[in-house]
Amino acid sequence: MSTDVVGADGVTVWDSPNAEAFRGAMGLFPTGIAVITVGQGPGTEAMTASSVTSISLEPTLVLVSVNAAGRLVAAIDSAGGFAVNVLAQDQTELSQRFAARDRPSGLVAQELLGSVAGRSGHLVVPDALVSLECTTEYRYPGGDHVLYLGLVRGMRVADPVRPPLVFHRGAYTRLPG
């Protein structure tokens, strides 16, 4: 059971935070937004992700977190890899579309993403800030999510000057400057 106590200093403390409190707390941590893609053509699957982390430079490893109940898990497991497409500030609509439970797949997803087949066979979004093509190195259970550690086999940087899409406090926001 989660109990919260507000101290005299205004700080709220939970002994055992529930999911809602934890989500609110983690919402204070700004994150970039990416669309994870798997496959191409009729087999395309894609979803928006804010839990993407650079893990290692040698070898080049990236971690993505995927809802265990979602259809992307089966797609990644079957394909043995995925692509991470880091979105720019002007790609909010794309992020929202692929964050929805009824997000498209197959040829419709491919068309909406404006994507092209990368060298790995997974779609890359041509106007994403960065696209990383990965093979799955490790798969870990992570509560209600599955964590994939991908070895970056290919990388594409479109425009390092464009500002990234940022999510903070439950909303899209802009970096200052």
C-alpha positions as CSV (number, residue, x, y, z in Angstrom):
1,M,0.0,0.0,0.0
2,S,1.3,3.4,-0.9
3,T,1.2,6.1,1.8
4,D,2.4,9.6,1.2
5,V,3.4,12.1,3.8
6,V,3.8,15.8,3.2
7,G,6.5,17.2,5.4
8,A,6.7,20.7,6.8
9,D,9.1,21.5,3.9
10,G,6.4,20.7,1.4
11,V,8.2,17.5,0.2
12,T,6.0,14.5,-0.3
13,V,7.5,11.1,0.7
14,W,6.1,7.7,-0.2
15,D,7.0,4.5,1.6
16,S,5.9,2.4,-1.4
17,P,4.8,4.5,-4.3
18,N,1.9,3.3,-6.4
19,A,2.0,3.3,-10.2
20,E,0.3,6.7,-10.5
21,A,2.7,8.4,-8.0
22,F,5.7,6.8,-9.7
23,R,4.5,7.9,-13.2
24,G,4.1,11.5,-11.9
25,A,7.6,11.4,-10.3
26,M,9.2,10.1,-13.4
27,G,7.4,12.7,-15.5
28,L,9.6,15.3,-13.8
29,F,12.5,13.7,-15.8
30,P,12.6,15.2,-19.3
31,T,13.1,12.6,-22.1
32,G,13.7,12.6,-25.8
33,I,11.2,10.8,-28.0
34,A,11.8,8.1,-30.6
35,V,9.8,5.8,-32.8
36,I,11.0,2.2,-32.7
37,T,10.5,0.4,-36.0
38,V,10.6,-3.2,-36.9
39,G,10.4,-4.7,-40.4
40,Q,9.1,-3.1,-43.5
41,G,6.2,-3.2,-45.9
42,P,3.2,-5.3,-44.7
43,G,5.2,-6.5,-41.8
44,T,6.0,-3.0,-40.4
45,E,5.4,-2.4,-36.7
46,A,6.2,0.9,-34.9
47,M,5.7,2.6,-31.6
48,T,6.6,5.8,-29.8
49,A,9.1,5.3,-27.0
50,S,10.5,7.7,-24.4
51,S,12.6,5.1,-22.7
52,V,15.6,4.9,-24.9
53,T,19.1,5.0,-23.4
54,S,22.7,4.9,-24.7
55,I,24.4,2.2,-22.7
56,S,27.9,1.7,-24.1
57,L,30.3,3.2,-26.6
58,E,32.4,0.0,-26.9
59,P,30.5,-1.8,-28.2
60,T,27.8,0.7,-29.3
61,L,24.7,-0.4,-27.3
62,V,21.3,1.2,-26.9
63,L,18.5,0.1,-24.6
64,V,14.8,0.4,-25.4
65,S,11.8,-0.5,-23.2
66,V,8.7,-2.0,-24.8
67,N,5.4,-2.8,-23.2
68,A,5.3,-6.5,-22.7
69,A,1.6,-6.7,-23.7
70,G,2.2,-4.8,-26.9
71,R,2.6,-6.3,-30.4
72,L,6.1,-4.8,-30.8
73,V,7.6,-7.5,-28.5
74,A,6.7,-10.3,-30.9
75,A,7.9,-8.3,-33.9
76,I,11.4,-7.6,-32.3
77,D,11.7,-11.2,-31.1
78,S,10.9,-12.5,-34.5
79,A,13.1,-10.0,-36.4
80,G,16.1,-10.1,-34.1
81,G,16.4,-6.3,-34.2
82,F,14.9,-2.9,-34.5
83,A,15.6,0.7,-35.5
84,V,15.4,3.7,-33.1
85,N,14.4,6.9,-34.8
86,V,15.0,10.0,-32.6
87,L,12.3,12.6,-33.4
88,A,12.7,16.3,-33.9
89,Q,10.6,19.0,-32.3
90,D,8.5,19.4,-35.4
91,Q,7.5,15.7,-35.4
92,T,5.0,15.8,-32.5
93,E,2.1,14.5,-34.6
94,L,4.2,11.5,-35.7
95,S,5.0,10.8,-32.0
96,Q,1.3,11.0,-31.0
97,R,0.1,8.8,-33.8
98,F,2.5,6.0,-32.9
99,A,1.9,6.4,-29.1
100,A,-1.8,5.5,-29.6
101,R,-3.2,2.1,-28.7
102,D,-4.7,1.9,-32.2
103,R,-1.5,2.9,-34.0
104,P,-1.2,1.7,-37.5
105,S,1.0,-1.2,-38.7
106,G,2.0,-2.6,-42.1
107,L,2.0,-0.4,-45.2
108,V,-0.1,2.3,-43.5
109,A,2.6,2.7,-40.8
110,Q,5.3,2.8,-43.4
111,E,3.5,5.5,-45.4
112,L,2.8,7.7,-42.3
113,L,6.4,7.4,-41.1
114,G,7.7,8.4,-44.6
115,S,10.2,5.7,-44.0
116,V,12.6,3.8,-46.2
117,A,14.2,0.5,-45.6
118,G,17.5,0.8,-43.8
119,R,20.5,-1.5,-44.4
120,S,19.2,-3.8,-41.6
121,G,15.8,-4.3,-43.2
122,H,14.1,-2.2,-40.6
123,L,12.5,1.1,-41.6
124,V,14.3,4.3,-40.8
125,V,12.4,7.7,-40.7
126,P,14.3,9.9,-43.3
127,D,13.7,13.2,-41.4
128,A,14.4,11.8,-37.9
129,L,17.3,13.5,-36.1
130,V,19.1,10.2,-35.7
131,S,18.3,6.6,-36.8
132,L,20.0,3.7,-35.2
133,E,19.8,0.3,-36.8
134,C,20.2,-2.5,-34.1
135,T,20.4,-6.2,-33.7
136,T,19.1,-7.6,-30.4
137,E,22.0,-8.5,-28.2
138,Y,20.0,-9.2,-25.0
139,R,16.4,-9.3,-23.9
140,Y,15.4,-8.8,-20.3
141,P,12.1,-9.0,-18.4
142,G,11.4,-5.6,-16.8
143,G,8.1,-5.8,-14.9
144,D,5.3,-4.9,-17.3
145,H,7.9,-4.1,-20.0
146,V,10.6,-6.0,-21.9
147,L,14.1,-4.4,-22.2
148,Y,16.0,-4.8,-25.4
149,L,19.7,-4.1,-25.5
150,G,20.6,-3.5,-29.2
151,L,24.0,-3.5,-30.8
152,V,24.1,-0.5,-33.2
153,R,25.0,-1.8,-36.6
154,G,24.2,1.4,-38.6
155,M,23.6,5.0,-37.8
156,R,22.2,7.9,-39.7
157,V,22.3,11.6,-38.5
158,A,20.0,13.8,-40.6
159,D,20.4,17.3,-39.1
160,P,22.3,17.8,-35.8
161,V,21.1,21.4,-35.6
162,R,17.3,20.8,-35.4
163,P,16.0,20.7,-31.9
164,P,14.8,17.4,-30.5
165,L,11.3,16.5,-29.4
166,V,11.2,16.5,-25.6
167,F,8.5,15.1,-23.2
168,H,8.3,16.5,-19.7
169,R,5.5,16.6,-17.0
170,G,3.1,14.7,-19.3
171,A,3.5,17.1,-22.3
172,Y,5.7,17.9,-25.2
173,T,7.9,20.8,-24.5
174,R,10.8,22.7,-26.0
175,L,14.4,23.1,-24.9
176,P,15.3,26.7,-24.1
177,G,17.5,28.5,-26.6
